[in-house]
Amino acid sequence: MVMTLKQGATKKSIISMLENLDKEVKSKGVDVYKYVGKISLKKDALNIQKELRDEW
């Protein structure tokens, strides 16, 4: 999206343009917080990683 700021624009008008931009642009990312605490490991994650790498 392209927004044009004209010379002499006030701080208030710039802030309102940025707020409108935030409303229009939607995040395409993944909500990772819904996965927090879902996996319970019996070993340390670093040890699991080392074991998996040693298999090669």
C-alpha positions as CSV (number, residue, x, y, z in Angstrom):
1,M,0.0,0.0,0.0
2,V,1.2,3.5,-0.8
3,M,0.5,6.5,1.3
4,T,1.5,10.0,0.2
5,L,2.6,12.6,2.8
6,K,2.4,16.1,1.6
7,Q,4.8,18.8,2.7
8,G,3.5,20.6,5.7
9,A,1.4,17.7,7.0
10,T,0.7,18.0,10.7
11,K,1.7,15.4,13.2
12,K,-2.0,14.8,13.9
13,S,-2.8,14.0,10.3
14,I,0.3,11.7,10.0
15,I,-0.8,9.8,13.1
16,S,-4.3,9.4,11.8
17,M,-3.0,8.1,8.4
18,L,-0.8,5.5,10.3
19,E,-3.8,4.4,12.4
20,N,-5.9,3.9,9.2
21,L,-3.0,1.9,7.7
22,D,-2.9,-0.4,10.8
23,K,-6.7,-1.0,10.4
24,E,-6.4,-2.0,6.7
25,V,-3.3,-4.2,6.9
26,K,-3.9,-7.6,8.5
27,S,-1.3,-9.8,9.9
28,K,-0.4,-12.9,7.8
29,G,1.5,-14.5,10.5
30,V,0.6,-17.4,12.8
31,D,-0.6,-17.0,16.3
32,V,2.1,-18.9,18.1
33,Y,0.7,-18.1,21.6
34,K,-2.0,-20.7,21.1
35,Y,0.7,-23.4,21.1
36,V,2.5,-22.3,24.3
37,G,2.6,-25.0,26.9
38,K,1.0,-27.7,24.7
39,I,4.0,-30.0,24.5
40,S,5.4,-31.7,27.6
41,L,8.8,-33.2,27.1
42,K,10.3,-35.9,29.3
43,K,13.9,-35.0,28.3
44,D,15.7,-31.7,27.9
45,A,15.1,-30.2,24.4
46,L,18.8,-29.8,23.8
47,N,19.5,-33.4,24.5
48,I,16.8,-34.5,22.1
49,Q,18.2,-32.3,19.4
50,K,21.7,-33.7,19.9
51,E,20.4,-37.3,19.7
52,L,18.6,-36.5,16.5
53,R,21.7,-35.0,14.9
54,D,23.8,-38.0,16.0
55,E,21.5,-40.4,14.1
56,W,22.8,-39.1,10.8
